[in-house]
Amino acid sequence: MSAATGSARPTVWRAMAGNPLRFLFSAWPWRALVYVVTGPVVGTVWLLTAILLVIVGTLLIPVGIGIALLLCVPLSAIAFAAVERRRLGLMDRRPAPSPHLGVDRADRADRPGLRSWLRLRLRETATWRELGYALLAALLSVVDLVVPFTFFVGAFVQVSAPALVGNGDQIMYGPGVTVDTPGEAWPVAVAGALMAVVAFYAVTALAGARAALARALLVRPVAEELGERLVEVRASRARLADAFEIERRRIERDLHDGAQQRLTGLIMTLGLARLDGSAGELVERAQDEARAALAELRDLVRGIHPSVLTDRGLHAAVESLAERSPVRVEVDARLPARPPEGVESAAYFVIAEALANVAKHSGASAARVTARTDGRTLVLEIRDDGSGGARVSAGSGLQGLADRVAVYDGTVRLSSPPGGPTILRVEIPCES
């Protein structure tokens, strides 16, 4: 069904192949004209910037800073390509994701920061492909200017032929070819109107071809993007399956070693009480065992799915977590409505795990939990004043949070420089 929807999406080529009147009175010719005319402007600005960087960088090579300026030339093409992907929306309404890799991926960079970003970008094929496209676009700017100017100025002059001839002017098309009478001017005006129609088609075709070139060189292929997403989903699913198995074994162990043993002891104590005439002390011990078993069962159930979350929602559940935390926690949750059940549960366990990490590893004296909705997205932020240095690594609690959130197509961002503070930001779409 999605494929059918994608194929039915209107494109510039389908519009040009359809009804001419519908095409001429649609937004496509004007969008194409804006796309073609703004291209030389963007290309010229980048070209002048690149030339300036090359000249100044070459002159300053003996000083040392020249190398850095020369490296800015391919990096400037990244900014140029980003603008081109935004302009691509005029002609192609499909998403245009960047082909660049994210520095936040564990297998792309060892440490976050400017040096890792520069190393990654200069090693990427996409950066040099964008540089080549920028040079090509600067050359094609001449075509982008000549084609609309020639067609539209020529059409305007021909359509204006009756008025020009009426004022005593002449239109010369070459040696011996002159239009200077009204009888000659009106056929020229009709030809000019036809030329204007041809001009709209020519400019739109040029814009469509330029947009196709931009998409081929500057946009991440859909198959590659879907393939990476599929690999990530499979990896996340495998980690979640392992985590669920570990959690199942933990629950089984807790029941066997904790509540089950206490209940067994309770049965034996009550049996002894039946045989003993003075059973007051044994009954009191049995009551203590029953209370302890009940407390363990409540803790176990709370770890699976807390009743306060089901009954009163995320705000109350997070406040309950804050009250039990050994670190002072401030809760600021402003949610106009309850998120979907699965999202709410994922958010609760993300906050629970984050606060557990704060208490165990950060050395923080205070933490703050913020929950907001941004449109149709639930945004969580857990901040602490600890020592920092937290990282998302395989097998860590933070990786488990990322996997839990990934099930709902959410994202986890971590900022934890040495010395703190640590900020964990989680965004989960709340699509029903």
C-alpha positions in Angstrom: 0.0 0.0 0.0 2.9 2.3 0.7 4.4 1.6 -2.6 1.2 2.5 -4.4 1.1 5.7 -2.5 4.6 6.6 -3.4 4.0 5.9 -7.1 0.9 8.0 -7.0 2.8 11.0 -5.6 2.7 13.8 -8.2 6.0 14.5 -9.9 7.2 17.2 -12.3 7.5 14.7 -15.1 4.0 13.4 -14.6 2.7 16.9 -14.6 4.5 17.8 -17.8 3.1 14.7 -19.5 -0.5 15.5 -18.5 -3.0 18.1 -19.6 -1.0 21.2 -20.8 -3.5 23.7 -19.4 -3.5 22.0 -16.0 0.3 22.1 -16.1 0.6 25.7 -17.1 -1.9 26.9 -14.4 -0.3 24.7 -11.7 2.5 25.6 -9.4 5.1 23.5 -11.2 6.3 26.0 -13.8 6.8 28.7 -11.1 8.5 26.3 -8.7 10.8 25.2 -11.5 11.6 28.8 -12.4 12.5 29.6 -8.8 14.6 26.4 -8.6 16.5 27.2 -11.7 17.0 30.9 -10.9 18.2 30.4 -7.3 20.7 27.7 -8.3 23.2 30.2 -9.8 22.9 32.4 -6.7 23.8 29.5 -4.3 26.4 28.2 -6.6 28.1 31.6 -7.1 28.2 32.3 -3.4 29.9 28.9 -2.7 32.3 29.3 -5.6 33.5 32.7 -4.4 33.9 31.3 -0.9 35.9 28.3 -2.2 38.1 30.5 -4.3 38.8 32.8 -1.4 39.6 29.9 0.8 42.0 28.4 -1.8 43.8 31.8 -2.3 44.1 32.7 1.3 45.0 29.1 2.3 47.7 28.8 -0.3 49.3 32.1 0.8 49.2 31.1 4.5 50.6 27.6 4.0 54.0 28.7 5.4 52.4 29.9 8.5 50.5 26.6 9.1 47.0 27.9 9.2 46.8 27.6 5.4 46.3 23.8 5.6 43.3 24.3 7.8 41.8 26.8 5.4 42.3 24.5 2.4 40.6 21.7 4.3 37.6 24.0 4.7 37.0 23.8 0.9 35.6 20.3 0.9 33.8 21.0 4.2 32.2 24.1 2.7 30.7 21.7 0.1 28.9 20.0 2.9 27.0 23.2 3.7 26.4 23.8 0.0 24.9 20.3 -0.4 22.7 20.8 2.7 21.2 24.0 1.0 20.8 22.0 -2.2 18.8 19.3 -0.4 16.6 21.9 1.0 16.0 23.5 -2.4 15.3 20.0 -3.8 11.9 20.2 -2.1 10.8 22.7 -4.7 11.0 20.0 -7.4 10.9 16.7 -5.5 8.6 16.2 -2.5 10.2 13.0 -1.4 12.4 13.0 1.7 16.1 14.0 1.0 18.1 12.5 3.9 21.8 13.4 4.1 24.3 10.7 3.0 26.6 11.5 5.8 27.1 9.2 8.7 26.3 10.2 12.3 29.2 10.8 14.6 27.1 9.4 17.5 27.3 5.9 16.1 29.7 3.8 18.2 31.5 2.3 15.2 32.0 5.7 13.5 34.0 7.7 16.0 35.9 6.9 19.2 35.1 10.2 20.9 32.6 13.0 20.2 34.0 16.3 19.4 35.3 18.5 16.5 38.3 16.4 15.8 36.3 13.2 15.4 33.8 15.1 13.2 36.5 16.5 10.9 38.2 13.1 10.6 34.9 11.4 9.8 33.8 14.0 7.2 37.2 14.1 5.4 37.2 10.3 5.1 33.7 10.0 3.8 33.0 9.5 0.1 29.9 11.6 0.4 32.0 14.7 1.3 34.1 14.5 -1.9 31.0 13.6 -4.0 29.4 16.8 -2.7 32.5 18.8 -3.6 32.4 17.4 -7.1 28.7 18.3 -7.3 29.4 21.8 -6.1 32.0 22.3 -8.9 29.6 20.9 -11.4 26.8 23.0 -10.2 29.0 26.1 -10.5 29.6 25.3 -14.2 26.0 24.5 -14.9 25.0 27.9 -13.4 25.7 29.3 -16.9 23.0 27.0 -18.4 20.6 27.8 -15.5 20.9 31.5 -16.5 21.0 31.3 -20.3 18.0 29.0 -20.8 15.4 31.0 -18.9 16.8 34.3 -20.1 16.8 33.3 -23.7 13.3 31.9 -23.7 11.5 34.4 -21.6 13.2 37.5 -22.9 12.6 36.3 -26.5 9.0 35.5 -25.7 8.4 38.8 -24.0 9.9 40.8 -27.0 7.8 38.9 -29.5 4.6 39.2 -27.5 5.3 43.0 -27.2 5.8 43.3 -31.0 2.5 45.0 -31.7 3.1 47.6 -29.0 6.7 48.2 -30.2 5.7 48.6 -33.8 2.9 50.9 -32.8 5.4 53.2 -31.2 7.5 53.3 -34.3 10.1 50.8 -33.3 11.4 47.9 -35.4 12.2 44.3 -34.4 15.2 42.9 -36.3 15.9 39.2 -36.5 19.0 39.5 -38.6 20.1 41.1 -41.9 17.1 41.7 -44.0 14.6 40.3 -41.5 12.7 43.2 -39.9 9.2 43.5 -38.4 7.9 47.1 -38.7 4.2 46.9 -39.6 1.2 45.8 -37.5 0.4 43.1 -40.0 3.8 41.5 -39.4 3.7 42.2 -35.7 0.6 40.2 -34.7 1.8 36.8 -36.1 5.1 37.5 -34.2 3.1 38.1 -31.0 1.2 34.8 -31.4 4.6 33.0 -32.0 5.8 34.7 -28.8 2.9 33.4 -26.8 3.7 29.9 -28.1 7.3 30.5 -27.2 6.3 31.4 -23.6 4.6 28.0 -23.3 7.6 26.3 -24.7 9.8 28.3 -22.2 7.8 27.0 -19.3 8.2 23.5 -20.5 11.9 23.9 -21.2 12.7 25.5 -17.8 10.6 22.9 -16.0 12.5 20.1 -17.8 15.8 21.7 -17.0 14.8 22.0 -13.3 13.6 18.4 -13.2 16.9 17.2 -14.7 18.9 19.3 -12.3 16.9 18.0 -9.4 17.4 14.4 -10.5 21.1 15.0 -10.7 21.1 16.5 -7.2 19.2 13.6 -5.7 21.5 11.1 -7.4 24.6 12.7 -5.9 23.5 14.4 -2.7 20.8 12.2 -1.2 21.2 8.9 0.6 19.7 6.1 -1.5 16.4 4.8 -0.2 17.6 1.2 -0.3 20.7 2.0 1.7 18.7 3.9 4.3 16.1 1.1 4.6 18.9 -1.5 4.8 20.6 0.3 7.6 17.4 0.7 9.5 16.6 -3.0 9.0 20.1 -4.0 10.3 19.6 -1.7 13.3 16.1 -3.1 14.0 17.4 -6.6 13.8 20.3 -5.8 16.2 18.0 -4.0 18.6 15.5 -6.9 18.5 18.2 -9.4 19.2 19.4 -7.3 22.2 15.9 -7.0 23.5 15.3 -10.7 23.2 18.5 -11.3 25.2 17.4 -8.7 27.8 14.0 -10.3 28.1 15.5 -13.7 28.7 17.8 -12.3 31.4 14.9 -10.5 33.0 12.8 -13.7 32.9 15.6 -15.6 34.7 16.0 -12.9 37.2 12.2 -13.0 38.0 12.4 -16.8 38.3 15.4 -16.6 40.6 13.8 -13.9 42.8 10.7 -15.9 43.2 12.6 -19.1 44.0 15.2 -17.6 46.3 13.0 -14.9 47.9 9.3 -15.1 48.1 9.1 -18.9 47.6 11.6 -19.5 50.5 9.7 -17.2 52.8 6.4 -18.7 52.0 7.9 -22.2 52.6 9.2 -21.0 56.0 5.7 -19.6 56.7 4.1 -22.9 56.1 6.6 -24.7 58.3 6.1 -22.1 61.1 2.3 -22.5 60.9 2.7 -26.3 61.1 4.8 -26.0 64.2 2.3 -23.6 65.7 -0.4 -26.3 65.3 1.7 -28.8 67.2 2.8 -26.3 69.9 0.3 -25.3 72.6 2.0 -21.9 73.2 2.0 -20.7 69.6 2.0 -17.0 70.2 5.7 -16.5 69.3 5.5 -18.8 66.3 2.4 -17.0 65.0 4.2 -13.6 65.3 7.1 -15.0 63.4 4.8 -16.3 60.7 3.2 -12.9 60.4 6.7 -11.3 60.0 7.5 -13.9 57.3 4.2 -13.2 55.5 4.8 -9.4 55.6 8.3 -9.9 54.2 7.1 -12.2 51.4 4.4 -9.7 50.5 6.9 -6.9 50.4 9.2 -8.9 48.1 6.3 -9.8 45.8 5.3 -6.1 45.6 8.8 -5.1 44.8 8.9 -7.8 42.1 5.6 -6.7 40.6 6.7 -3.1 40.7 9.8 -4.1 38.7 7.6 -5.7 36.1 4.9 -3.0 35.8 4.1 -0.7 38.7 0.5 -0.3 39.5 0.9 3.4 40.1 1.8 3.8 36.4 -1.4 2.0 35.3 -3.6 3.8 37.8 -2.3 7.4 37.9 0.0 7.8 34.9 3.6 8.7 34.2 3.8 11.8 36.4 2.8 10.0 39.6 5.0 7.0 38.8 8.1 9.2 38.3 7.4 11.0 41.5 7.3 7.5 43.2 10.7 6.7 41.7 12.0 10.1 42.9 10.8 9.4 46.5 12.6 6.0 46.6 15.8 7.3 45.0 18.8 7.8 47.4 19.7 11.0 45.3 17.5 14.1 45.6 15.4 14.1 42.4 13.3 17.1 41.2 10.4 16.1 38.9 8.9 18.5 36.3 6.4 16.6 34.2 3.9 18.6 32.2 1.9 16.3 30.0 -1.5 17.5 28.7 -2.6 13.9 28.1 -1.4 10.4 28.9 0.8 8.9 26.1 0.0 5.6 24.6 0.4 2.7 27.0 3.5 1.2 25.4 5.2 4.6 25.1 4.3 5.5 28.7 5.7 2.2 29.9 8.9 2.6 27.9 9.3 6.2 29.3 8.9 5.0 32.9 11.5 2.3 32.6 13.9 4.7 30.8 13.6 7.1 33.7 13.9 4.3 36.3 17.1 3.0 34.7 18.5 6.4 34.3 17.9 7.3 38.0 19.4 3.9 39.0 22.5 4.8 37.0 22.6 8.2 38.7 22.5 6.6 42.1 25.1 3.9 41.3 27.7 5.5 39.1 27.5 9.3 38.9 28.3 10.4 42.4 25.6 13.1 42.0 23.9 14.9 44.8 20.9 16.0 42.8 19.0 15.1 39.6 16.2 16.6 37.7 13.6 14.7 35.5 11.7 16.7 32.9 8.9 15.4 30.7 7.2 17.4 28.0 5.3 16.8 24.7 6.6 18.5 21.6 3.8 18.0 19.1 3.3 14.3 18.8 6.6 13.4 20.5 7.2 12.7 24.2 10.5 14.4 25.3 12.3 13.2 28.4 15.4 14.8 30.0 17.3 13.4 32.9 20.0 15.7 34.2 22.4 15.2 37.2 25.3 17.1 38.7 27.6 14.0 38.9 31.1 13.4 37.6 30.1 12.7 34.0 31.9 10.3 31.7 28.9 8.1 30.9 29.0 6.3 27.6 26.6 4.1 25.6 28.4 0.8 25.2 27.4 -2.7 24.4 25.8 -4.4 27.4 25.4 -1.2 29.4 22.2 0.0 30.9 22.2 3.0 28.5 22.3 0.6 25.5 19.3 -1.2 27.0 17.5 2.2 27.2 18.3 2.9 23.5 17.0 -0.5 22.5 13.8 -0.1 24.5 13.2 3.3 22.9 14.2 2.1 19.4 11.2 -0.2 19.4 9.0 2.9 19.2 11.3 4.6 16.7 12.6 6.9 19.4 16.0 8.4 19.9 18.4 8.6 22.9 21.0 11.4 23.1 23.7 11.5 25.8 25.9 14.4 26.8 28.3 13.5 29.6 31.6 15.3 29.5 34.2 14.5 32.2 33.3 16.5 35.3 29.6 16.6 34.4 26.9 17.4 34.1 25.3 14.4 32.5 22.2 15.0 30.3 20.2 12.2 28.9 17.6 13.3 26.3 15.0 10.8 25.0 12.4 11.5 22.3 9.7 8.9 21.6 7.0 9.5 18.9 3.5 9.1 20.4 1.8 8.0 17.2 -1.4 6.0 18.0 
